[in-house]
Structure formats: C-alpha cells, structure tokens
Amino acid sequence: MHSKTYITVRYAETDKMGVAHHANYPIWYEIGRTDFIKMFGTSYSEMEEAGVMTPVLNLTCHYGKPAMFEDKLIVRTWCIHMTAARIEFAYSIKKILDNGTEVELGYGTTEHGVVDAKTFKPCNIKKKLPQLYEKMNESIKII
C-alpha cells in the first residue's frame, strides 16, 4: 500500500535554468510521508500530541532526470520496514506527462527513530500508538 501525493514544481524550488534544486527531494519525501501517515487516520501532529517523534536517522536520494519548473509530479510513499523503535519509508518521484504517462525522476528512502517527545529517548510505537503501528505494519505485507 502506498500514498500518492501530487506536487507542481514551484519557481522558488528551481535555479536559473528552471531545474528543481536537489535539496527539494527530501522536502517532497516529507510531504509524501505526511500523506502516507494520514492514510491510517492520524497525523504527525497527533503523533506528537501522543508523545511520539520520528527524527530522521538516514536519508538516501537517487537522482535520475531533473524536475523542471511547473512539472507535475507524483510522489509515491510506502513503508518498507517497521519495528517498535524504527520506521523506514521508500519514495518514488515521477513526472506526469501530458498524456498521463509517468517518467521516473528519482527515488529514495528515509529511516526514522521513534522517540519520546519530551526525553528524545527511544520509545515503543507499538505501545504508544498501537493502532497506527498495526495498520502501518500491515501495509508492508500488502506491497
């Protein structure tokens, strides 16, 4: 199971040549990850209110073709691994052509720790947010 997030490349995200700067990809990953979490009936704000934070531990970005100003993009996000204290997401960014076909521009992953919002010590998401853990973990099996 994956989420689909639609983005149009904004002028502020590009350089003088109209090419989206590589630093935007992790931001687009975050937008996709936020939408992915929402698919399970919660939000990052609600996770934080429940005392859970998910700081990034690792990030990979593989760039293929450039995204350009005003390109219509689709970010697909899915969970590829989950334990009580870590979550790993994968992302695919594709350009949507006028005929509806898609061209891959890049892909990547992020790995997140699960920590207590007050102490920043590792915590158990299975105990703090059992329904979210169960639903996200089940989504891995669907892929």
C-alpha positions as CSV (number, residue, x, y, z in Angstrom):
1,M,0.0,0.0,0.0
2,H,1.3,3.4,-0.8
3,S,0.2,7.0,-0.8
4,K,0.1,9.3,-3.8
5,T,1.0,13.0,-3.4
6,Y,0.8,15.4,-6.3
7,I,3.2,18.4,-6.5
8,T,3.8,21.1,-9.1
9,V,7.4,22.3,-9.1
10,R,7.3,26.0,-7.9
11,Y,9.6,28.7,-9.2
12,A,11.2,29.1,-5.8
13,E,12.3,25.5,-6.0
14,T,14.3,26.0,-9.2
15,D,17.6,27.6,-10.3
16,K,18.1,30.0,-13.2
17,M,17.8,27.1,-15.7
18,G,14.4,26.1,-14.3
19,V,15.7,22.9,-12.7
20,A,14.4,21.9,-9.3
21,H,17.3,22.0,-6.8
22,H,18.3,18.6,-5.4
23,A,17.5,19.7,-1.8
24,N,13.8,19.7,-2.6
25,Y,13.6,15.9,-2.9
26,P,13.8,15.3,0.9
27,I,11.1,18.0,1.3
28,W,8.9,16.2,-1.2
29,Y,9.6,13.0,0.7
30,E,8.3,14.6,3.8
31,I,5.2,15.8,2.1
32,G,4.6,12.3,0.9
33,R,5.3,10.8,4.3
34,T,2.8,13.1,5.9
35,D,0.2,12.0,3.4
36,F,1.1,8.3,4.0
37,I,0.6,8.7,7.7
38,K,-2.8,10.4,7.1
39,M,-4.0,7.3,5.2
40,F,-4.1,5.5,8.5
41,G,-6.3,8.0,10.2
42,T,-3.7,10.1,12.1
43,S,-1.3,12.9,11.5
44,Y,2.1,13.9,12.6
45,S,0.6,16.4,14.9
46,E,-1.5,13.7,16.6
47,M,1.6,11.5,16.9
48,E,3.5,14.3,18.6
49,E,0.5,15.0,20.9
50,A,0.7,11.3,21.9
51,G,4.3,11.9,22.8
52,V,6.0,10.3,19.8
53,M,8.5,12.0,17.5
54,T,10.2,10.4,14.5
55,P,13.6,12.1,13.7
56,V,15.4,11.1,10.5
57,L,18.3,8.8,11.1
58,N,19.3,8.1,7.4
59,L,18.3,9.6,4.1
60,T,19.1,8.4,0.5
61,C,18.3,10.2,-2.7
62,H,18.9,8.9,-6.1
63,Y,18.6,11.4,-8.9
64,G,17.9,10.5,-12.5
65,K,16.2,13.1,-14.6
66,P,15.7,16.7,-13.5
67,A,12.4,18.1,-12.4
68,M,11.7,21.4,-14.1
69,F,9.6,24.5,-13.2
70,E,5.9,23.7,-13.5
71,D,6.4,20.0,-13.9
72,K,3.5,18.0,-12.4
73,L,5.0,15.3,-10.1
74,I,3.6,12.3,-8.2
75,V,5.4,11.2,-5.1
76,R,4.6,7.7,-4.1
77,T,5.4,6.8,-0.5
78,W,5.3,3.4,1.3
79,C,6.7,1.8,4.4
80,I,9.3,-0.9,3.8
81,H,10.3,-1.8,7.3
82,M,9.0,-1.2,10.8
83,T,9.9,-2.2,14.3
84,A,8.7,-0.8,17.6
85,A,11.6,1.7,17.5
86,R,12.3,2.3,13.8
87,I,10.4,3.0,10.6
88,E,11.8,3.0,7.1
89,F,10.0,4.6,4.1
90,A,10.6,4.5,0.4
91,Y,9.8,7.1,-2.2
92,S,9.4,7.4,-5.9
93,I,9.2,10.7,-7.7
94,K,7.8,10.7,-11.2
95,K,6.9,13.4,-13.7
96,I,3.4,13.1,-15.1
97,L,3.4,13.8,-18.8
98,D,0.5,15.5,-20.7
99,N,-0.6,12.1,-22.0
100,G,-0.8,10.7,-18.4
101,T,2.2,8.5,-18.5
102,E,4.9,8.8,-15.9
103,V,8.7,9.2,-16.1
104,E,10.8,8.4,-13.1
105,L,12.9,11.3,-11.9
106,G,14.3,9.9,-8.7
107,Y,13.8,7.7,-5.7
108,G,15.0,7.4,-2.1
109,T,14.5,6.2,1.4
110,T,14.3,7.6,4.9
111,E,14.9,5.8,8.2
112,H,13.4,7.2,11.4
113,G,13.8,6.5,15.0
114,V,10.8,6.5,17.3
115,V,11.5,8.7,20.3
116,D,9.7,10.1,23.3
117,A,8.7,13.7,22.5
118,K,10.0,15.0,25.9
119,T,13.1,13.0,26.5
120,F,14.1,12.1,22.9
121,K,14.9,8.6,24.2
122,P,13.8,5.7,22.1
123,C,10.2,4.6,22.8
124,N,7.9,1.8,21.6
125,I,5.4,2.9,19.0
126,K,3.6,-0.4,19.4
127,K,2.7,0.7,22.9
128,K,2.2,4.4,22.4
129,L,0.2,4.2,19.1
130,P,-0.8,0.5,18.7
131,Q,-3.5,1.1,16.0
132,L,-1.1,3.1,13.8
133,Y,1.7,0.6,14.3
134,E,-0.7,-2.3,13.4
135,K,-2.0,-0.5,10.3
136,M,1.4,0.6,9.0
137,N,3.0,-2.8,9.7
138,E,0.1,-4.5,7.8
139,S,0.7,-2.1,4.8
140,I,4.2,-3.6,4.4
141,K,2.6,-7.0,3.8
142,I,0.3,-5.7,1.1
143,I,3.2,-4.5,-1.1
